[in-house]
Amino acid sequence: SFLGIVVGDNLWLHSLQVLGARRVILIDIVKPFIALTLARLMLFEAVRPGVVLGMAITLCGVLTVSMENSGGDGDGDAAESVVGGSAS
């Protein structure tokens, strides 16, 4: 677990620097859908309509927030200052 935390978190923070917060969020929001699909295929988990609806609503909310124009340079990545980038 230590290795996963150290390596995983450092790679995630690096991706924030390289890709920007919007792109990282869009990639992160896909993970629950992948997990649901793999659980269905490999573990034969039941996929209930409420779960799919909740995931779709969450996806719509995240897409709405990540696609809105925040002004400035148009990129809207406030994470640069958090992870050591320069805010200009």
Beta strands, then each sheet from edge to edge (+ up, - down):
end
